[in-house]
Amino acid sequence: MTIWTVNLDKNVSRSHGRAIPKRFAVPSPSVNEIAEICEKFNLNPEVFPDKKYPRRWWVETGYVEVDKKMPKSRLLVKISNVLMEIREQKGARKRKGSARRR
């Protein structure tokens, strides 16, 4: 199964490749973030970072090839939920670190 970064990108319209509702999507996901999460789900990810999504041929987005163990829409929502949690944790750590410096 192919997971393009645009499938999860909040900044991309449905007609240009976003495959999940905006409320589940995340801004500008990277192939490395997606691959890391897929590794946690034991999906054997294979990263192709320099590929271009056909509907957005002018942008190098890349994709991750994974084993199909569930429907794609369900997997995309799971990946985006984990990615949101990871980004929130990183943001909380940054805020704590900046508060200590003051």
Secondary structure, 3 states (H helix, E strand, C coil): CEEEHHHCECCCCHHHCCCCCCCCCECCCCHHHHHHHHHHCCCCCEEECCCECHHHCCCECCEEECCCCCCHHHHHHHHHHHHHHHHHHHHHHHHHHHHHHC
